Amino acid sequence: MKRKLMGIILMTVGIIILGVINYGKFKTEIIQRQMKKSILENSVINEKENEELNISELNLFNEGEQDSEYSEQDEEVESNQLKENTASFEDKDNSNNISKESTDNKNVPKEENIKNAYENCIGILSIPKIELEVAISDGVTMKNLKYSVAHYSNSAGLGEKGNCSIAGHRSYSYNEFFNRLDEINKDDYIYIETAKNKFTYIVYDSFIVKPTETWVLDSREKYEITLITCTPIRVASHRLIIKGKLVESIEKN
């Protein structure tokens, strides 16, 4: 009788845990659909709004502002990572914000922060090789990384000359956008779509670096893209880097 009761309890707990995880994924999927629709309908932020948001980002990291939605684990991870690297590229240590995440349901975003990421949406990233299509937010902040991949606002713009750098989480419990990034090989294609243009990049290199090696974000003279995520999954001791070069730019009618 006790064994049967214990089995029922364990099954119930398992169902609850799966429900919490799936709820987070479902909510993220809904947000993603809205963000992509915004891009395709030309509802993107203008240049003035973009500048203001960039200033806000820098304040977030420089002044150590915390979002009340974070769990204690999130706060500890963010604090340790911001101390780890003091170089400057959006304080350069923003690359360390791509970290392992809590499986707790506190990872589910609050409504006011969903609006923030939605307004920051600047494009759509697609990688057919790994069946990925995800919205891109401007500014690598903890908020933006919760429901999209994020563009370093101090790097080259989407499709522009220079090193366009984009970061994303890699988590089985929440935001799986870059989970399969390690499957990308040389000559695979990366596509970026904005309200006005479509850009095609071809991968020419992939490698792993330490979190302190922020040179991967340095500006370039060529038209390039850099994708960044943590590796290994759940350990996040290093960064996986995917490099691509622009091979086609098409202006929409």
Backbone as numpy.savetxt, mean C-alpha at the origin, in Angstrom:
# Nx Ny Nz CAx CAy CAz Cx Cy Cz
-18.86 -36.34 26.85 -19.70 -35.13 26.85 -18.83 -33.86 26.85
-17.76 -33.90 27.71 -16.87 -32.75 27.78 -16.15 -32.53 26.46
-15.73 -33.65 25.83 -15.05 -33.55 24.54 -15.96 -32.94 23.48
-17.22 -33.37 23.50 -18.18 -32.86 22.53 -18.40 -31.36 22.73
-18.52 -30.96 24.01 -18.72 -29.55 24.34 -17.51 -28.73 23.91
-16.31 -29.27 24.17 -15.09 -28.57 23.80 -15.00 -28.41 22.28
-15.42 -29.45 21.56 -15.41 -29.39 20.10 -16.32 -28.30 19.58
-17.51 -28.19 20.19 -18.47 -27.16 19.79 -17.91 -25.76 20.05
-17.26 -25.61 21.22 -16.68 -24.31 21.58 -15.59 -23.91 20.59
-14.69 -24.86 20.28 -13.59 -24.58 19.35 -14.12 -24.23 17.96
-15.16 -24.94 17.53 -15.75 -24.67 16.22 -16.36 -23.28 16.18
-17.04 -22.90 17.27 -17.67 -21.58 17.36 -16.63 -20.47 17.30
-15.53 -20.66 18.07 -14.44 -19.68 18.08 -13.83 -19.53 16.69
-13.65 -20.67 16.01 -13.09 -20.66 14.66 -13.96 -19.88 13.70
-15.27 -20.09 13.79 -16.22 -19.38 12.92 -16.16 -17.88 13.17
-16.06 -17.49 14.44 -16.00 -16.07 14.80 -14.74 -15.43 14.22
-13.59 -16.12 14.38 -12.32 -15.59 13.87 -12.37 -15.41 12.36
-12.88 -16.43 11.66 -13.00 -16.35 10.20 -13.93 -15.21 9.78
-14.99 -15.02 10.57 -15.94 -13.95 10.27 -15.30 -12.58 10.37
-14.48 -12.39 11.42 -13.79 -11.11 11.62 -12.84 -10.83 10.46
-12.04 -11.85 10.09 -11.08 -11.69 9.00 -11.79 -11.40 7.68
-12.84 -12.17 7.39 -13.56 -11.99 6.13 -14.27 -10.65 6.06
-14.74 -10.16 7.23 -15.40 -8.85 7.26 -14.41 -7.76 6.83
-13.18 -7.84 7.37 -12.17 -6.85 7.00 -11.88 -6.89 5.52
-11.75 -8.09 4.95 -11.46 -8.24 3.53 -12.62 -7.73 2.68
-13.85 -8.04 3.11 -15.04 -7.62 2.36 -15.14 -6.10 2.34
-14.90 -5.48 3.50 -14.98 -4.02 3.58 -13.92 -3.37 2.69
-12.72 -3.95 2.70 -11.65 -3.43 1.85 -12.01 -3.54 0.38
-12.65 -4.64 -0.01 -13.04 -4.84 -1.40 -14.05 -3.79 -1.84
-15.00 -3.46 -0.97 -16.00 -2.44 -1.29 -15.32 -1.08 -1.48
-14.39 -0.75 -0.58 -13.67 0.52 -0.68 -12.89 0.58 -1.98
-12.23 -0.54 -2.33 -11.45 -0.60 -3.56 -12.32 -0.31 -4.78
-13.51 -0.89 -4.82 -14.41 -0.68 -5.95 -14.76 0.80 -6.09
-15.02 1.45 -4.96 -15.37 2.87 -4.99 -14.20 3.72 -5.47
-13.00 3.39 -5.01 -11.82 4.16 -5.38 -11.52 4.02 -6.87
-11.62 2.79 -7.40 -11.37 2.56 -8.83 -12.40 3.30 -9.68
-13.66 3.28 -9.23 -14.73 3.96 -9.96 -14.45 5.46 -10.00
-13.94 5.99 -8.90 -13.61 7.41 -8.83 -12.59 7.80 -9.89
-11.56 6.95 -10.07 -10.53 7.23 -11.06 -11.10 7.20 -12.47
-11.86 6.17 -12.79 -12.38 6.00 -14.14 -13.40 7.06 -14.50
-14.05 7.65 -13.49 -15.03 8.71 -13.74 -14.40 10.10 -13.65
-13.07 10.11 -13.57 -12.34 11.38 -13.56 -12.56 12.17 -12.28
-12.97 11.52 -11.19 -13.17 12.20 -9.91 -11.89 12.11 -9.09
-10.85 12.79 -9.54 -9.57 12.74 -8.84 -9.26 14.10 -8.25
-8.34 14.12 -7.27 -8.00 15.36 -6.59 -7.24 16.29 -7.52
-7.43 17.59 -7.37 -6.71 18.54 -8.21 -5.35 18.86 -7.58
-4.53 19.67 -8.30 -3.17 19.91 -7.86 -3.11 20.61 -6.50
-4.00 21.57 -6.26 -3.99 22.29 -5.00 -4.28 21.35 -3.84
-5.29 20.51 -4.00 -5.63 19.56 -2.95 -4.48 18.60 -2.71
-3.78 18.22 -3.80 -2.67 17.28 -3.69 -1.56 17.87 -2.84
-1.25 19.17 -3.05 -0.20 19.83 -2.28 -0.57 19.88 -0.81
-1.81 20.19 -0.51 -2.24 20.27 0.88 -2.13 18.92 1.58
-2.51 17.87 0.87 -2.44 16.54 1.44 -1.00 16.12 1.70
-0.08 16.54 0.84 1.32 16.21 1.05 1.84 16.84 2.33
1.46 18.09 2.58 1.88 18.77 3.80 1.33 18.04 5.02
0.09 17.61 4.93 -0.53 16.88 6.03 0.20 15.58 6.31
0.64 14.90 5.25 1.38 13.65 5.42 2.65 13.89 6.22
3.40 14.92 5.84 4.66 15.19 6.52 4.43 15.49 7.98
3.35 16.21 8.30 3.02 16.49 9.69 2.72 15.20 10.45
2.05 14.29 9.77 1.67 13.03 10.41 2.90 12.29 10.91
3.95 12.23 10.07 5.13 11.48 10.45 6.11 12.30 11.29
6.23 13.60 10.99 7.20 14.41 11.73 6.76 14.70 13.15
5.46 14.86 13.35 4.96 15.20 14.67 4.51 13.98 15.45
4.57 12.82 14.80 4.23 11.59 15.50 2.77 11.46 15.83
1.90 12.05 15.02 0.47 11.93 15.28 0.03 10.48 15.16
-0.87 10.06 16.00 -1.37 8.70 15.98 -2.86 8.69 15.70
-3.30 7.71 14.95 -4.72 7.54 14.67 -5.31 6.66 15.74
-6.45 7.07 16.32 -7.04 6.35 17.44 -7.51 4.96 17.09
-7.57 4.63 15.80 -8.05 3.32 15.42 -6.98 2.24 15.58
-5.71 2.62 15.74 -4.64 1.63 15.79 -4.70 0.82 17.09
-4.33 -0.43 16.99 -4.20 -1.27 18.17 -2.88 -0.94 18.83
-2.64 -1.41 20.06 -1.38 -1.17 20.74 -0.22 -1.75 19.94
-0.44 -2.87 19.30 0.61 -3.48 18.48 0.97 -2.58 17.31
-0.04 -1.98 16.66 0.20 -1.07 15.54 1.07 0.10 15.98
0.74 0.67 17.17 1.48 1.81 17.67 2.93 1.45 17.96
3.14 0.27 18.55 4.49 -0.16 18.87 5.32 -0.38 17.62
4.72 -1.04 16.61 5.43 -1.30 15.35 5.80 0.00 14.68
4.82 0.93 14.60 5.07 2.21 13.94 6.16 2.99 14.65
6.11 3.01 16.00 7.08 3.75 16.78 8.49 3.22 16.56
8.64 1.90 16.61 9.95 1.28 16.43 10.51 1.55 15.04
9.62 1.50 14.05 10.08 1.67 12.67 10.46 3.11 12.37
9.76 4.07 12.96 10.08 5.47 12.72 11.42 5.84 13.36
11.79 5.11 14.44 13.08 5.35 15.08 14.21 4.66 14.33
13.88 3.59 13.61 14.89 2.74 12.96 15.68 3.47 11.89
15.02 4.35 11.17 15.68 4.98 10.02 15.42 6.47 10.03
16.44 7.29 10.24 16.26 8.73 10.38 16.58 9.49 9.11
16.91 8.78 8.03 17.17 9.45 6.76 15.91 10.14 6.28
16.02 11.03 5.30 14.86 11.81 4.88 14.48 11.59 3.43
13.34 10.92 3.25 12.67 10.85 1.94 11.22 10.65 2.30
10.48 11.74 2.39 9.28 11.80 3.20 9.72 11.28 4.55
10.90 11.82 5.02 11.63 11.34 6.18 12.17 9.95 5.93
12.35 9.56 4.67 12.94 8.30 4.21 12.47 7.08 4.97
12.14 7.23 6.27 11.74 6.05 7.04 10.31 5.63 6.76
9.58 6.33 5.89 8.22 5.91 5.56 8.20 4.51 4.97
9.31 4.10 4.34 9.37 2.75 3.78 9.26 1.71 4.87
9.56 2.07 6.11 9.46 1.12 7.22 8.04 0.96 7.73
7.10 1.77 7.19 5.72 1.65 7.63 5.02 0.47 7.00
5.68 -0.19 6.05 5.10 -1.37 5.41 5.47 -2.55 6.28
4.65 -2.84 7.27 5.04 -3.79 8.30 4.05 -4.92 8.44
4.41 -5.93 9.24 3.48 -7.00 9.54 2.33 -6.41 10.34
1.13 -6.98 10.22 -0.05 -6.39 10.81 -0.73 -7.31 11.80
-1.54 -6.70 12.64 -2.31 -7.47 13.62 -3.47 -8.16 12.95
-3.84 -9.34 13.44 -5.00 -10.04 12.91 -6.26 -9.61 13.63
-6.12 -8.68 14.56 -7.24 -8.22 15.36 -8.20 -7.41 14.49
-9.48 -7.41 14.85 -10.45 -6.69 14.04 -10.31 -5.18 14.16
-9.39 -4.71 14.99 -9.12 -3.28 15.06 -8.48 -2.78 13.77
-8.04 -3.71 12.93 -7.47 -3.32 11.64 -8.53 -2.83 10.67
-9.81 -3.10 10.97 -10.88 -2.64 10.10 -10.96 -1.12 10.19
-10.89 -0.39 9.06 -10.80 1.06 9.08 -12.08 1.75 9.56
-11.90 2.90 10.20 -13.04 3.71 10.61 -13.58 4.49 9.42
-14.86 4.85 9.47 -15.51 5.49 8.34 -14.84 6.81 7.95
-14.41 7.61 8.95 -13.82 8.90 8.62 -12.48 8.74 7.89
-11.79 7.62 8.14 -10.51 7.39 7.47 -10.69 6.80 6.09
-11.81 6.12 5.86 -12.13 5.61 4.53 -12.26 6.79 3.58
-12.94 7.84 4.03 -13.13 9.04 3.21 -11.78 9.66 2.86
-10.86 9.66 3.82 -9.54 10.24 3.60 -8.79 9.53 2.47
-8.79 8.19 2.49 -8.09 7.42 1.46 -8.81 7.55 0.12
-10.13 7.58 0.16 -10.93 7.70 -1.07 -10.57 8.99 -1.81
-10.43 10.09 -1.07 -10.12 11.38 -1.67 -8.68 11.43 -2.17
-7.80 10.58 -1.62 -6.40 10.56 -2.02 -6.14 9.69 -3.24
-7.14 9.00 -3.73 -6.97 8.05 -4.83 -6.53 8.76 -6.11
-5.41 8.28 -6.70 -4.87 8.95 -7.89 -4.74 8.02 -9.10
-4.96 6.73 -8.94 -4.81 5.83 -10.08 -5.11 4.39 -9.72
-4.93 3.52 -10.71 -5.16 2.08 -10.53 -3.92 1.33 -11.00
-3.43 0.43 -10.16 -2.28 -0.41 -10.49 -2.76 -1.81 -10.86
-2.31 -2.32 -12.01 -2.70 -3.67 -12.44 -1.46 -4.48 -12.80
-1.43 -5.74 -12.33 -0.37 -6.67 -12.70 -1.03 -8.00 -13.07
-1.28 -8.24 -14.35 -1.97 -9.46 -14.78 -1.31 -10.75 -14.30
0.02 -10.76 -14.23 0.75 -11.97 -13.83 0.26 -12.52 -12.49
-0.08 -11.63 -11.56 -0.54 -12.07 -10.23 -2.00 -11.71 -9.99
-2.72 -11.42 -11.07 -4.16 -11.11 -11.00 -4.46 -9.99 -10.01
-3.67 -8.94 -10.08 -3.81 -7.81 -9.16 -4.37 -6.59 -9.86
-5.37 -5.98 -9.25 -5.87 -4.67 -9.66 -6.25 -3.92 -8.39
-5.56 -2.82 -8.11 -5.74 -2.14 -6.84 -5.63 -0.63 -7.03
-6.40 0.11 -6.24 -6.35 1.57 -6.27 -5.04 2.06 -5.65
-4.59 3.21 -6.13 -3.37 3.84 -5.62 -3.74 5.12 -4.89
-3.33 5.26 -3.64 -3.54 6.50 -2.89 -2.26 7.31 -2.91
-2.37 8.63 -2.78 -1.19 9.48 -2.77 -0.74 9.73 -1.34
0.47 9.33 -1.02 1.01 9.50 0.32 1.12 8.17 1.05
2.33 7.80 1.43 2.52 6.52 2.13 2.28 6.73 3.62
1.01 6.69 4.01 0.63 6.83 5.41 -0.02 5.53 5.88
-0.08 5.36 7.19 -0.71 4.16 7.74 -2.16 4.06 7.30
-2.85 5.20 7.23 -4.26 5.20 6.82 -4.42 4.72 5.38
-3.63 5.31 4.48 -3.75 4.93 3.06 -3.41 3.48 2.82
-2.40 2.97 3.53 -1.97 1.58 3.33 -2.99 0.57 3.84
-3.97 1.03 4.59 -4.99 0.10 5.10 -5.96 -0.36 4.03
-6.18 0.47 2.99 -7.16 0.06 1.99 -6.71 0.29 0.56
-5.41 0.44 0.35 -4.88 0.60 -1.01 -3.37 0.44 -0.98
-2.74 0.48 -2.15 -1.30 0.68 -2.18 -1.09 2.19 -2.20
0.13 2.65 -1.91 0.32 4.09 -1.74 1.56 4.59 -2.48
1.41 5.76 -3.07 2.48 6.39 -3.85 3.25 7.37 -2.97
4.59 7.27 -2.98 5.40 8.25 -2.27 5.24 9.59 -2.98
4.62 10.55 -2.30 4.28 11.81 -2.95 5.50 12.64 -3.34
6.67 12.35 -2.75 7.89 13.06 -3.13 8.63 12.38 -4.27
8.11 11.25 -4.74 8.72 10.57 -5.88 8.05 11.04 -7.16
8.54 10.57 -8.31 7.94 10.95 -9.59 6.47 10.55 -9.63
5.66 11.35 -10.30 4.24 11.03 -10.41 4.00 9.84 -11.31
2.78 9.36 -11.34 2.43 8.20 -12.16 2.71 8.50 -13.63
3.59 7.70 -14.24 3.93 7.87 -15.64 4.91 8.99 -15.93
5.37 9.69 -14.90 6.27 10.82 -15.11 7.73 10.38 -15.10
8.60 11.28 -15.57 10.03 11.01 -15.58 10.57 10.96 -14.16
11.38 9.94 -13.88 11.93 9.77 -12.54 11.58 8.40 -11.98
11.69 8.27 -10.67 11.44 7.01 -9.99 10.10 7.04 -9.27
9.05 6.59 -9.94 7.71 6.54 -9.35 7.66 5.37 -8.37
7.56 5.67 -7.08 7.66 4.64 -6.05 6.32 4.38 -5.37
5.95 3.09 -5.29 4.65 2.68 -4.74 4.86 1.56 -3.73
4.27 1.71 -2.55 4.40 0.72 -1.48 3.06 0.08 -1.17
3.10 -1.15 -0.66 1.86 -1.83 -0.31 2.08 -2.90 0.75
1.03 -3.20 1.49 1.09 -4.22 2.53 1.07 -5.62 1.94
1.46 -6.56 2.78 1.52 -7.97 2.39 1.05 -8.80 3.57
-0.26 -8.97 3.69 -0.81 -9.62 4.88 -1.94 -10.56 4.51
-1.98 -11.74 5.16 -3.05 -12.69 4.90 -4.34 -12.28 5.61
-4.23 -11.47 6.65 -5.40 -11.09 7.43 -6.05 -9.81 6.93
-5.25 -8.93 6.29 -5.80 -7.64 5.85 -4.89 -7.04 4.78
-5.50 -6.57 3.71 -4.75 -5.96 2.61 -3.70 -6.89 2.02
-4.15 -7.78 1.16 -3.27 -8.76 0.53 -2.72 -8.26 -0.80
-2.77 -6.98 -1.04 -2.48 -6.44 -2.36 -1.13 -6.90 -2.93
-0.09 -6.87 -2.14 1.24 -7.24 -2.63 1.69 -8.62 -2.13
0.74 -9.46 -1.74 1.08 -10.81 -1.26 1.90 -11.60 -2.26
1.56 -11.50 -3.53 2.18 -12.33 -4.56 3.26 -11.59 -5.35
3.73 -10.51 -4.80 4.71 -9.70 -5.53 6.00 -10.48 -5.81
6.29 -11.47 -4.97 7.51 -12.26 -5.17 7.42 -13.18 -6.39
6.23 -13.27 -7.00 6.06 -14.08 -8.21 6.39 -13.31 -9.49
6.63 -12.01 -9.34 6.93 -11.17 -10.49 8.35 -11.45 -11.00
8.49 -11.60 -12.30 9.78 -11.87 -12.92 10.13 -10.82 -13.97
11.35 -10.87 -14.44 11.79 -9.98 -15.51 10.89 -10.14 -16.73
10.56 -9.04 -17.36 9.72 -8.98 -18.57 8.22 -9.11 -18.29
7.81 -9.19 -17.02 6.39 -9.13 -16.69 5.93 -7.67 -16.81
4.62 -7.47 -16.97 4.09 -6.12 -17.20 3.38 -5.56 -15.97
3.54 -4.26 -15.81 2.86 -3.49 -14.76 2.11 -2.36 -15.45
0.83 -2.21 -15.13 0.02 -1.17 -15.77 -0.47 -0.16 -14.74
-0.43 1.10 -15.12 -0.97 2.18 -14.30 -2.02 2.93 -15.11
-3.19 3.13 -14.53 -4.24 3.88 -15.21 -4.67 5.06 -14.34
-4.72 6.23 -14.95 -5.22 7.42 -14.28 -6.46 7.91 -15.03
-6.99 9.04 -14.62 -8.19 9.56 -15.28 -7.91 9.94 -16.73
-6.65 10.27 -17.04 -6.33 10.76 -18.38 -5.38 9.87 -19.18
-4.66 8.98 -18.51 -3.64 8.20 -19.21 -3.58 6.73 -18.79
-2.96 5.93 -19.66 -2.63 4.54 -19.35 -1.13 4.36 -19.59
-0.44 3.82 -18.59 1.00 3.64 -18.68 1.36 2.16 -18.56
2.30 1.73 -19.38 2.76 0.34 -19.34 4.24 0.29 -18.98
4.55 -0.47 -17.94 5.93 -0.67 -17.52 6.30 -2.14 -17.70
7.58 -2.41 -17.98 8.06 -3.78 -18.06 9.12 -3.98 -16.98
9.00 -5.08 -16.24 9.91 -5.36 -15.13 11.29 -5.72 -15.66
12.32 -5.08 -15.09 13.69 -5.41 -15.49 14.54 -5.93 -14.34
14.03 -5.84 -13.10 14.83 -6.34 -11.97 13.96 -6.53 -10.73
14.38 -7.45 -9.86 13.74 -7.64 -8.55 14.82 -8.09 -7.58
14.75 -7.57 -6.35 15.78 -7.90 -5.37 15.28 -7.56 -3.97
16.06 -7.94 -2.97 15.69 -7.72 -1.57 16.73 -6.82 -0.91
16.25 -5.87 -0.11 17.15 -4.96 0.60 16.75 -4.88 2.08
17.62 -4.28 2.87 17.30 -4.01 4.27 16.40 -2.78 4.34
15.62 -2.64 5.41 14.72 -1.48 5.53 15.44 -0.14 5.49
16.72 -0.14 5.87 17.48 1.12 5.90 18.02 1.52 4.54
17.92 0.65 3.54 18.48 0.94 2.22 17.48 1.75 1.37
17.31 2.99 1.78 16.32 3.85 1.13 16.78 4.41 -0.22
17.97 4.03 -0.65 18.45 4.47 -1.96 17.53 3.98 -3.08
16.75 2.93 -2.81 15.85 2.41 -3.84 14.78 3.44 -4.21
14.60 4.45 -3.34 13.62 5.50 -3.61 14.23 6.72 -4.29
15.55 6.69 -4.49 16.23 7.85 -5.06 15.69 8.20 -6.45
15.76 9.48 -6.77 15.29 9.96 -8.07 16.15 9.41 -9.21
15.53 9.24 -10.37 16.22 8.73 -11.56 15.97 9.67 -12.75
16.84 9.57 -13.74 16.69 10.37 -14.95 15.75 9.70 -15.95
15.51 8.40 -15.77 14.67 7.65 -16.69 13.24 7.56 -16.15
12.34 7.04 -16.97 10.95 6.82 -16.57 10.85 5.43 -15.94
10.80 5.36 -14.62 10.83 4.07 -13.94 9.75 3.97 -12.87
9.50 2.74 -12.45 8.57 2.48 -11.35 9.25 1.53 -10.36
9.01 1.76 -9.08 9.54 0.90 -8.02 8.39 0.47 -7.12
8.19 -0.84 -6.99 7.19 -1.39 -6.08 7.90 -1.93 -4.85
7.36 -1.63 -3.68 8.02 -1.97 -2.42 7.05 -2.66 -1.47
7.50 -3.75 -0.86 6.69 -4.42 0.16 7.60 -5.16 1.13
7.04 -5.63 2.23 7.83 -6.35 3.22 8.07 -7.80 2.81
9.15 -8.36 3.29 9.44 -9.77 3.08 10.37 -10.26 4.19
10.25 -11.50 4.62 9.20 -12.47 4.30 7.86 -12.06 4.92
6.79 -12.64 4.43 5.47 -12.37 4.99 5.47 -12.75 6.46
4.90 -11.89 7.28 4.77 -12.06 8.73 6.05 -11.74 9.49
7.19 -11.77 8.81 8.46 -11.47 9.48 8.85 -10.01 9.21
8.76 -9.62 7.95 8.97 -8.22 7.55 10.34 -7.67 7.92
11.36 -8.50 7.89 12.70 -8.05 8.25 13.40 -7.33 7.10
12.93 -7.54 5.88 13.55 -6.93 4.70 12.48 -6.35 3.77
12.91 -5.77 2.67 11.99 -5.20 1.70 12.21 -5.84 0.33
11.13 -6.27 -0.29 11.16 -6.79 -1.65 10.97 -5.63 -2.61
11.84 -5.51 -3.57 11.82 -4.40 -4.53 11.60 -4.93 -5.95
10.64 -4.35 -6.65 10.40 -4.66 -8.05 10.65 -3.39 -8.86
11.51 -3.47 -9.88 11.83 -2.31 -10.69 11.32 -2.50 -12.12
10.73 -1.46 -12.68 10.23 -1.52 -14.05 10.52 -0.24 -14.81
10.52 -0.31 -16.13 10.76 0.87 -16.96 9.55 1.11 -17.86
9.24 2.38 -18.09 8.09 2.75 -18.91 8.35 2.41 -20.38
7.41 1.69 -20.98 7.56 1.32 -22.40 6.43 1.87 -23.27
5.35 2.33 -22.63 4.23 2.87 -23.41 3.40 3.83 -22.57
2.99 4.92 -23.19 2.12 5.91 -22.55 1.01 6.28 -23.52
-0.23 6.05 -23.12 -1.37 6.31 -23.99 -2.30 7.32 -23.32
-2.62 8.38 -24.06 -3.56 9.38 -23.55 -4.97 8.96 -23.91
-5.87 8.97 -22.91 -7.26 8.60 -23.15 -7.97 9.68 -23.95
-8.94 9.25 -24.73 -9.74 10.20 -25.52 -10.75 10.91 -24.63
